[in-house]
Amino acid sequence: MAMDIISTKGVAEVLGVSEATVKRWADAGTLKCFRTAGGHRKFRLRDVRAFLTDQMDSPDAVGEASVGLAAELTREQLEARALALSSDVDALVSLIARERMRGRSLAHVFDEVIAPAMSQIGESWAAGKLTTAQEHVASNALIETIARVRPLIERPSTRYRGRAICTCLGDEQHDIGVRVVGLILAAEGFRTSMLGGNVPTSDIARMVASEQPALVALSASGHANLERLRSDIAIVAGAAAASQTRVLAGGHGFARLASVPSNVSRFFKLQEFVTLVKEPNG
Ligand code: B12
């Protein structure tokens, strides 16, 4: 079967509603479908996308908009969730471009649209409604999207601000946040070295000490072990203090620490972070 044709179950997972709801929408003609020889409903990805767009244009188009996810997520978040789960990287890139044309910054789009959409995917996964495989599809679609967006935002004329190391600490695998941070730093004139996830903290400290970058950006998810995070951040902060490297940390893990070393600036949102890195002497 063609890649862009999905079953009722697939649509239900992507939209976060029950199969019965999808069938009702299809039978009412709100969501276009066709039938197989055996009588099963099938949906084209482009029709599911058109359905989402219709919802955005007229919130009442779907009488059951309050069902399931539509009640928890904004339409943009719902759209991002569906696109990530259906691995539609082209449409995710378009979504980011569209939001930027509406005057929203990249930081805003990730803070307010993509992170909440991914957080909802995490909740559905934790509740057993999405499989690990589906969560991987969504995260890899996002990683590909971030790579595809980079040439669109890089401003070669920006003054060179120095080198930035972007990394997670220890066994942390949630590296999408730090990848977005890398994207934003590149747009602000930094040359970024992306270490990603799963990096021994001693290696990061050694790299900071020997290469003396202008800044090191760290990310830790809610999964991070706080004891370990406290000790890891102390090691990196110690290496950075000696080389006058600024340390910028963010993510749910850092938000949960009672305090961080004095030379570490902590952020929860990318929007606050951008304000700081944009400062003339930032
Ligand atoms: C994708 C994902 C994965 C992917 C990660 C792929 C990758 N390459 O990153 C994979 C499948 C590998 C994964 C694995 C696991 N995951 Co996971 N994962 C997620 C998920 C769904 C999305 C995270 C994400 O990418 N979000 C998109 C980015 C853009 O948003 P963000 O990370 O929130 O970052 C935002 C801010 O925090 C901030 N930010 C982040 N970092 C920084 C840094 C700086 C400097 C600044 C300024 C800002 C900033 O900016 C971003 C935009 O606002 C989350 C759900 C959630 N609530 O986050 C679960 C989640 C984090 N995972 C969870 C779990 C349990 C796991 C596993 C333990 C599962 C398992 N049993 O194996 C493993 C742990 C692996 C490990 N050792 O780290 C739990 C953690 C529970 C908790 N205690 O909080 C969550 C919350 C899911 C859930 N609801 O239960 N996961």
Boltz pocket constraint, residues with backbone or C-beta under 6 A from the ligand:
constraints:
  - pocket:
      binder: B
      contacts: [[A, 107], [A, 110], [A, 111], [A, 112], [A, 114], [A, 115], [A, 118], [A, 119], [A, 120], [A, 121], [A, 122], [A, 123], [A, 126], [A, 132], [A, 135], [A, 136], [A, 139], [A, 171], [A, 172], [A, 173], [A, 174], [A, 175], [A, 176], [A, 177], [A, 178], [A, 180], [A, 181], [A, 217], [A, 218], [A, 219], [A, 220], [A, 221], [A, 222], [A, 223], [A, 224], [A, 248], [A, 249], [A, 250], [A, 251], [A, 252], [A, 267], [A, 268], [A, 269], [A, 270], [A, 273]]
      max_distance: 6.0
